[in-house]
């Protein structure tokens, strides 16, 4: 009887794990309008956001108890959403951070953490040992509508930005 109970518990756990993986997959490919649907400031809870959007890539908790959840839509997507929650776990705002305004804020001397907080998870990270350089790249809509490109932040051995650059997205930068 104990063995049957253990097997049932294992089967239930495996089924729950499989459902969570399936839900996570669907959230990753869900169109943005469905991903962000019905988020109401002061009403929508963190649990509702996680149910609708899935688990965030990164979660940051601030000293006042508020939070920021990061939802990159890559690697092929060109949006990264930051969802802000108040100290009570209620939705405040969602911001698409891969914009010309935010990209223009990336300057030499910024740390990797500062850049990550501003733009979210990079689409790719490349190492160039001979140049002693690490390049983080984000796929984004350069004109905000249909011209996709790559924004690149070049980090030196100290982990600080030394320069930035732009390159064509795969496929010639046309959406």
C-alpha positions in Angstrom: 0.0 0.0 0.0 2.9 2.4 0.9 4.5 1.6 -2.5 1.3 2.3 -4.3 0.9 5.6 -2.5 4.5 6.6 -3.3 4.0 5.7 -7.0 0.9 7.8 -7.1 2.7 10.7 -5.5 5.5 10.4 -8.0 3.0 10.2 -10.9 1.2 13.3 -9.6 4.5 15.2 -9.3 5.6 14.1 -12.8 2.3 15.2 -14.2 2.5 18.6 -12.4 6.1 19.0 -13.6 5.0 18.2 -17.2 2.1 20.7 -17.0 4.4 23.4 -15.7 6.9 22.8 -18.5 4.1 22.9 -21.1 2.6 26.1 -19.6 6.1 27.7 -19.6 6.5 26.8 -23.2 3.2 28.3 -24.1 4.0 31.5 -22.2 7.3 31.8 -24.1 5.5 31.8 -27.5 2.3 33.6 -26.4 1.8 36.8 -28.5 2.6 40.0 -26.5 -1.0 41.2 -26.6 -2.1 38.0 -24.8 0.9 38.1 -22.5 0.0 41.6 -21.3 -3.8 41.3 -21.4 -5.9 42.7 -18.6 -3.0 43.8 -16.4 -4.7 46.4 -14.1 -2.7 48.7 -11.9 -3.5 48.3 -8.2 -5.6 45.2 -8.9 -3.6 42.5 -10.7 -1.6 40.5 -8.2 1.9 39.0 -8.6 0.4 35.5 -8.6 -1.9 36.5 -11.5 1.0 37.9 -13.4 3.1 34.8 -12.9 0.1 32.7 -14.0 -0.4 34.7 -17.1 3.2 35.5 -18.0 5.1 32.6 -16.5 8.2 32.8 -14.3 10.3 35.8 -14.9 13.9 35.6 -16.1 15.0 37.8 -13.2 13.3 39.1 -10.2 14.6 42.1 -8.3 13.3 43.2 -4.9 14.0 46.8 -3.8 14.5 48.1 -0.3 10.9 49.4 -0.1 9.6 45.9 -0.8 8.6 46.7 -4.4 9.7 44.3 -7.2 10.6 44.3 -10.8 10.1 41.1 -12.9 12.0 40.7 -16.2 10.4 39.0 -19.2 12.7 38.9 -22.2 10.9 37.7 -25.4 14.0 36.5 -27.2 16.0 35.1 -28.7 14.0 35.9 -31.8 11.8 38.5 -30.1 12.6 42.1 -30.0 10.9 43.1 -26.7 11.9 42.8 -23.1 9.2 43.7 -20.5 9.9 44.9 -17.0 6.8 44.4 -14.8 6.8 46.6 -11.7 5.0 45.6 -8.5 4.2 47.7 -5.4 5.3 46.5 -1.9 1.9 44.7 -1.6 2.5 42.6 -4.7 0.1 44.6 -6.9 0.8 45.5 -10.5 2.0 49.1 -11.1 3.3 49.2 -14.7 4.9 47.3 -17.5 7.6 48.8 -19.6 9.2 47.6 -22.9 12.8 48.4 -22.2 14.5 47.7 -25.6 13.9 51.2 -26.9 16.2 53.8 -28.5 15.9 56.0 -25.4 17.2 53.2 -23.1 19.9 52.0 -25.5 21.2 55.6 -25.7 21.7 55.5 -21.9 24.3 52.7 -22.2 27.7 54.5 -21.8 31.3 53.6 -21.3 32.1 52.8 -17.6 28.7 51.2 -16.9 28.9 47.8 -15.2 27.3 44.6 -16.5 24.7 44.8 -13.7 23.8 48.4 -14.6 23.3 47.4 -18.3 21.3 44.3 -17.4 19.0 46.4 -15.1 18.4 48.8 -18.0 18.0 46.4 -21.0 17.3 43.0 -19.5 18.9 39.7 -20.5 21.0 39.9 -23.7 20.0 37.9 -26.7 23.6 36.6 -27.1 26.9 36.9 -25.3 30.1 36.4 -27.2 33.6 36.1 -25.8 36.6 37.5 -27.7 39.7 36.3 -25.8 42.3 37.9 -28.1 40.6 41.3 -27.7 39.9 40.6 -24.0 36.4 41.6 -24.6 32.9 40.2 -23.9 30.0 41.5 -26.1 26.4 41.4 -25.0 23.9 41.8 -27.9 20.2 42.6 -27.9 17.8 42.0 -30.8 15.6 45.1 -31.0 13.4 47.1 -33.4 15.7 50.0 -34.2 13.0 52.2 -35.7 10.4 50.9 -33.2 8.3 49.3 -35.9 9.9 47.0 -38.4 13.7 47.4 -38.8 15.3 44.9 -36.4 19.0 45.2 -35.6 21.4 44.2 -32.9 22.6 46.6 -30.2 26.0 45.5 -28.8 27.6 46.5 -25.5 31.4 45.7 -25.4 32.8 45.0 -21.9 36.5 45.0 -21.2 38.4 42.8 -18.7 37.1 45.0 -15.8 33.5 44.1 -16.6 32.8 47.7 -17.6 31.4 49.0 -20.9 34.3 50.2 -23.2 32.1 50.9 -26.2 28.8 50.2 -27.9 28.0 49.3 -31.5 25.2 48.3 -33.9 25.1 45.4 -36.2 22.6 43.9 -38.6 20.2 41.3 -37.3 20.3 37.9 -38.9 18.4 38.1 -42.2 19.6 41.6 -43.0 17.6 43.5 -40.4 14.2 43.3 -42.1 11.3 42.0 -40.1 
